[in-house]
Amino acid sequence: MSVVFLGTSDFAAAVLARLARSETHRPALVVTRPDRPRGRGRRLASPPVAEQARALGLELAQPERVNDPGTRALIAAAGAAGSERNEDARGRRAAPSDIVVVCAFGALIKEPLLSELHMLNVHPSLLPRWRGAAPIERAIMEGDAETGVSIMRLEAGLDSGPVCLAGSEPIRAQDTYGTLAARLQELGGELLVRVLDRCAQGDPLPFVEQDESQATYAEKILPADRLLDPARPALELGRRVRALNPHIGAHVMLADGSLLGVVQAAVLEEAAARAHARDATDGEAARTGALGLHASDARLLLHCVRGVLELQVVRPPGGRAMEAAAYLRGHAVPG
């Protein structure tokens, strides 16, 4: 059995590394997105999967369009060559077909490529919950108690194919995207290897159709999702900070219209929130302007329609992350 891997992100790079460490499922080909300009200098940079593939000594392709005939032929040729290399000591192939593994690839796979080979998708959620582009972020933002990884058959619908194996992972109280994604990518790699082991043995995969009535969608993170609006509850905003840390980042708008990045925040306990409360009720706060950013005892506090969010680590516009106390020493914030 031959494996071709399609992926792009840091998450996919970690899954690829686990696959490459397996005895029998080292990919014959890795396909990822082309290098793109990044950062302030707009220098050309490779996707994480490309860097990982090079470090692992894997054959790498970075086509502009994965659905083009040339790319499809490249994938098919790699699958055939990989199947020959994977013959056992008696000259028998481990399985009769090739498999394409897709993980956070970031481009739509269309027909006829979709049907030409067996395609498995590694998706970081417990499907059918959180189909779509940002399942880890949305699970944290929504306050889910757990999430997980699903191995599913890739079909034309958005993450709607039948699932053959899934594993759950608790979402801890202080989890950020970074800490949760690290555990999920490890889980995803292990689940994928288990599925491929079963394929290599010739055992049918126990696919189960998803319950469409339970489907929810993890929409792409938009600029509006990054803004910490004090008209929302502090608990919700605290989850938002964690969900977007460290890869995207949340921010609060300052009086001059600039955006202060928020790296770490905590919802104040009720007693502490009362001690720092503005002299207005929740309903009055929205009318009188008591909502918003205030300084109190060298602490940076966002007074929300319900509760208070302490901004513990912030990033000034164009600057580096710093403790809130350090920020307050150089910036005036209303008391």
C-alpha positions as CSV (number, residue, x, y, z in Angstrom):
1,M,0.0,0.0,0.0
2,S,1.3,3.4,-0.9
3,V,0.5,6.7,0.9
4,V,0.5,10.2,-0.6
5,F,0.2,13.1,1.8
6,L,-1.6,16.4,1.1
7,G,-1.2,19.1,3.7
8,T,0.0,22.6,4.4
9,S,-0.3,23.8,8.1
10,D,1.7,23.3,11.2
11,F,-1.0,20.8,12.3
12,A,-0.5,18.9,9.1
13,A,3.3,19.0,9.4
14,A,3.1,17.3,12.8
15,V,0.8,14.6,11.5
16,L,3.2,14.1,8.5
17,A,6.1,13.6,11.0
18,R,4.2,10.9,12.8
19,L,3.3,9.2,9.6
20,A,7.0,9.3,8.4
21,R,8.1,7.6,11.7
22,S,5.8,4.6,11.1
23,E,7.4,1.5,9.8
24,T,5.1,1.0,6.8
25,H,3.4,4.3,6.0
26,R,6.2,6.6,5.1
27,P,4.7,8.8,2.3
28,A,5.8,8.2,-1.3
29,L,5.0,11.8,-2.0
30,V,4.1,15.0,-0.1
31,V,2.0,17.6,-1.9
32,T,1.6,21.1,-0.4
33,R,0.9,24.7,-1.4
34,P,3.5,26.8,-3.2
35,D,5.8,29.2,-1.3
36,R,4.2,32.6,-0.7
37,P,5.4,36.0,0.5
38,R,5.0,36.4,4.3
39,G,5.6,38.9,7.0
40,R,6.4,42.6,6.9
41,G,9.3,42.0,4.5
42,R,7.1,39.9,2.2
43,R,9.9,37.4,1.8
44,L,9.1,34.1,0.1
45,A,8.5,31.4,2.7
46,S,7.6,27.7,2.5
47,P,4.5,26.2,4.1
48,P,5.2,24.2,7.3
49,V,4.6,20.9,5.5
50,A,7.2,21.7,2.8
51,E,9.8,22.4,5.5
52,Q,8.9,19.2,7.3
53,A,9.0,17.1,4.1
54,R,12.5,18.4,3.3
55,A,13.7,17.7,6.9
56,L,12.4,14.2,6.6
57,G,13.9,13.6,3.2
58,L,10.5,13.0,1.5
59,E,9.7,13.7,-2.1
60,L,7.9,17.0,-2.3
61,A,5.7,18.7,-4.9
62,Q,4.3,22.3,-4.6
63,P,1.9,22.7,-7.6
64,E,-0.1,25.8,-8.2
65,R,-3.3,23.7,-8.7
66,V,-3.7,20.3,-7.1
67,N,-6.6,19.4,-9.5
68,D,-4.7,20.0,-12.7
69,P,-4.0,16.9,-14.9
70,G,-0.3,17.2,-14.3
71,T,-0.6,17.1,-10.5
72,R,-3.1,14.2,-10.7
73,A,-0.6,12.2,-12.8
74,L,2.2,13.0,-10.4
75,I,0.1,11.7,-7.5
76,A,-0.9,8.6,-9.4
77,A,2.7,7.9,-10.4
78,A,4.0,8.3,-6.8
79,G,1.3,6.0,-5.6
80,A,2.3,3.3,-8.1
81,A,6.0,3.6,-7.3
82,G,5.3,3.6,-3.6
83,S,3.2,0.4,-3.9
84,E,6.2,-1.3,-5.5
85,R,8.5,-0.2,-2.7
86,N,6.0,-1.4,-0.1
87,E,6.0,-5.0,-1.3
88,D,6.7,-7.4,1.5
89,A,9.6,-10.0,1.6
90,R,7.5,-12.5,-0.4
91,G,6.9,-10.0,-3.2
92,R,3.3,-9.3,-2.2
93,R,1.8,-5.9,-1.8
94,A,0.5,-5.0,1.6
95,A,-2.8,-3.9,0.1
96,P,-4.5,-3.7,-3.3
97,S,-4.9,0.1,-3.4
98,D,-3.2,3.4,-2.8
99,I,-4.4,6.0,-0.2
100,V,-4.2,9.8,-0.3
101,V,-4.2,11.4,3.2
102,V,-5.4,15.0,3.3
103,C,-4.8,17.1,6.4
104,A,-5.4,20.9,6.5
105,F,-4.4,21.2,2.9
106,G,-6.2,24.5,2.4
107,A,-7.4,24.0,-1.2
108,L,-10.6,22.4,-2.5
109,I,-10.0,18.9,-4.0
110,K,-12.4,18.4,-6.9
111,E,-13.4,15.6,-9.3
112,P,-12.0,13.6,-10.9
113,L,-9.1,13.6,-8.4
114,L,-11.6,13.1,-5.6
115,S,-12.6,9.8,-7.0
116,E,-9.4,8.5,-8.5
117,L,-7.9,7.3,-5.3
118,H,-9.0,6.4,-1.8
119,M,-8.9,9.7,0.2
120,L,-8.8,10.0,3.9
121,N,-9.1,13.3,5.7
122,V,-7.7,14.1,9.2
123,H,-10.0,16.6,10.7
124,P,-9.5,18.2,14.2
125,S,-13.0,17.9,15.6
126,L,-15.6,15.4,16.7
127,L,-17.6,15.4,13.5
128,P,-20.3,16.4,12.7
129,R,-19.5,19.2,15.1
130,W,-17.3,21.9,13.7
131,R,-17.0,21.1,10.1
132,G,-15.0,23.7,8.2
133,A,-11.9,26.0,8.4
134,A,-11.4,26.8,12.1
135,P,-12.6,23.8,14.2
136,I,-10.1,24.2,17.0
137,E,-10.7,27.9,17.4
138,R,-14.4,27.6,17.4
139,A,-14.5,24.8,19.9
140,I,-12.6,27.0,22.4
141,M,-14.6,30.1,21.6
142,E,-17.8,28.3,22.1
143,G,-16.7,26.9,25.5
144,D,-16.9,23.2,24.5
145,A,-15.9,20.7,27.2
146,E,-14.1,18.5,24.7
147,T,-13.1,18.2,21.0
148,G,-11.1,15.6,19.2
149,V,-9.9,14.3,15.8
150,S,-11.9,12.4,13.2
151,I,-10.6,10.3,10.3
152,M,-13.1,10.4,7.6
153,R,-13.5,9.6,3.9
154,L,-13.1,12.8,1.8
155,E,-16.1,13.6,-0.2
156,A,-17.4,16.6,-2.2
157,G,-19.3,18.0,0.8
158,L,-17.6,20.1,3.4
159,D,-16.2,17.6,5.9
160,S,-19.4,15.6,5.5
161,G,-17.9,12.2,4.6
162,P,-18.4,9.1,6.8
163,V,-16.1,8.7,9.8
164,C,-14.1,5.5,10.4
165,L,-12.3,6.4,13.6
166,A,-12.4,9.3,16.1
167,G,-10.8,10.1,19.4
168,S,-11.7,12.8,22.0
169,E,-9.6,15.3,23.9
170,P,-10.8,17.4,26.9
171,I,-10.5,21.2,26.5
172,R,-8.8,22.4,29.6
173,A,-9.7,25.7,31.4
174,Q,-6.5,27.5,30.3
175,D,-6.1,25.9,26.9
176,T,-5.0,28.1,24.0
177,Y,-5.1,27.2,20.4
178,G,-1.5,26.4,20.7
179,T,-1.7,24.0,23.6
180,L,-4.8,22.2,22.4
181,A,-3.6,21.9,18.8
182,A,-0.4,20.3,20.0
183,R,-2.4,17.5,21.7
184,L,-4.8,17.1,18.8
185,Q,-2.1,16.8,16.2
186,E,-0.5,14.0,18.3
187,L,-3.8,12.3,18.6
188,G,-4.5,12.7,14.9
189,G,-1.2,11.2,13.9
190,E,-1.9,8.1,16.1
191,L,-5.4,7.7,14.8
192,L,-4.2,7.9,11.2
193,V,-1.5,5.3,11.7
194,R,-4.1,2.9,13.3
195,V,-6.4,3.4,10.3
196,L,-3.6,2.8,7.8
197,D,-2.5,-0.3,9.7
198,R,-5.9,-1.7,9.2
199,C,-5.9,-0.8,5.5
200,A,-2.5,-2.5,5.1
201,Q,-3.9,-5.7,6.6
202,G,-6.7,-5.6,4.1
203,D,-9.4,-5.1,6.7
204,P,-12.4,-3.0,5.7
205,L,-12.7,0.4,7.5
206,P,-15.9,0.7,9.6
207,F,-17.2,3.9,8.1
208,V,-20.3,5.5,9.8
209,E,-22.3,8.2,8.2
210,Q,-22.5,11.5,10.0
211,D,-25.7,12.7,11.6
212,E,-26.6,15.8,9.5
213,S,-29.0,17.1,12.2
214,Q,-26.0,17.5,14.5
215,A,-23.7,19.4,12.1
216,T,-22.2,22.7,13.1
217,Y,-19.8,24.8,11.1
218,A,-16.5,26.4,12.1
219,E,-16.4,29.5,9.9
220,K,-13.1,31.0,9.0
221,I,-11.8,33.5,11.5
222,L,-12.6,37.0,10.3
223,P,-11.3,40.4,11.5
224,A,-14.5,40.9,13.5
225,D,-13.7,37.7,15.4
226,R,-10.5,39.2,16.6
227,L,-11.9,42.4,18.2
228,L,-12.6,42.2,22.0
229,D,-15.9,44.2,22.2
230,P,-16.8,45.1,25.8
231,A,-20.4,44.9,24.8
232,R,-19.9,41.1,25.0
233,P,-19.5,39.2,28.3
234,A,-16.0,38.9,29.7
235,L,-16.2,35.1,29.8
236,E,-16.8,35.0,26.0
237,L,-13.9,37.4,25.4
238,G,-11.5,35.5,27.5
239,R,-12.2,32.4,25.5
240,R,-11.7,34.4,22.3
241,V,-8.2,35.5,23.5
242,R,-7.2,31.8,24.1
243,A,-8.7,30.6,20.9
244,L,-6.7,33.0,18.8
245,N,-3.4,32.6,20.7
246,P,-0.7,32.4,19.3
247,H,-1.3,32.2,15.6
248,I,-3.9,34.9,14.9
249,G,-4.3,37.1,18.0
250,A,-7.1,39.1,19.5
251,H,-7.1,42.9,20.1
252,V,-8.9,45.7,21.8
253,M,-9.5,49.1,20.2
254,L,-7.8,52.1,22.0
255,A,-9.3,55.6,22.3
256,D,-7.2,56.8,19.3
257,G,-8.6,54.0,17.1
258,S,-5.4,51.9,17.1
259,L,-5.5,48.2,18.1
260,L,-3.8,46.8,21.2
261,G,-3.0,43.1,20.8
262,V,-4.0,40.9,23.7
263,V,-1.8,37.9,24.2
264,Q,-3.1,36.7,27.6
265,A,-6.1,37.6,29.6
266,A,-8.1,36.3,32.6
267,V,-11.7,36.8,33.7
268,L,-11.7,38.3,37.1
269,E,-13.5,36.3,39.9
270,E,-16.8,37.9,41.0
271,A,-15.4,39.4,44.2
272,A,-12.4,40.9,42.4
273,A,-14.5,42.2,39.6
274,R,-16.7,44.0,42.1
275,A,-13.7,45.6,43.7
276,H,-12.6,47.0,40.4
277,A,-16.1,47.7,39.1
278,R,-17.0,51.0,37.6
279,D,-19.7,53.0,39.5
280,A,-22.5,51.8,37.2
281,T,-24.7,48.8,36.7
282,D,-24.4,46.6,33.6
283,G,-27.3,48.3,32.0
284,E,-26.1,51.8,32.9
285,A,-22.5,51.0,31.7
286,A,-23.5,50.6,28.1
287,R,-25.2,54.0,28.3
288,T,-22.7,56.0,30.3
289,G,-19.5,54.8,28.7
290,A,-18.2,52.8,31.7
291,L,-17.6,49.9,29.4
292,G,-14.1,49.7,28.0
293,L,-10.5,49.8,28.9
294,H,-9.4,51.2,32.3
295,A,-6.3,51.1,34.5
296,S,-6.6,50.1,38.2
297,D,-3.7,49.4,40.6
298,A,-1.3,48.9,37.7
299,R,-3.7,46.4,36.1
300,L,-5.3,46.7,32.7
301,L,-9.0,45.9,32.9
302,L,-11.6,45.6,30.2
303,H,-15.0,46.3,31.7
304,C,-17.6,44.4,29.8
305,V,-21.3,44.3,29.7
306,R,-21.0,41.4,32.1
307,G,-17.9,40.9,34.1
308,V,-14.3,42.2,33.9
309,L,-11.5,40.9,31.7
310,E,-7.9,41.5,33.0
311,L,-5.5,42.0,30.1
312,Q,-2.3,40.4,31.5
313,V,0.0,40.4,28.4
314,V,-0.5,42.8,25.6
315,R,1.2,43.8,22.3
316,P,1.3,47.6,21.5
317,P,0.8,48.5,17.8
318,G,4.1,47.7,16.0
319,G,5.7,46.5,19.3
320,R,6.5,43.3,21.2
321,A,4.4,41.5,23.8
322,M,4.8,42.8,27.3
323,E,3.2,42.5,30.8
324,A,0.3,44.9,31.3
325,A,2.2,46.7,34.1
326,A,5.0,47.5,31.8
327,Y,2.6,48.8,29.1
328,L,0.9,51.1,31.7
329,R,4.2,52.6,32.7
330,G,4.6,54.1,29.2
331,H,1.0,54.6,28.1
332,A,-1.9,56.6,29.6
333,V,-5.1,54.6,30.1
334,P,-8.1,56.1,31.9
335,G,-8.6,55.1,35.5
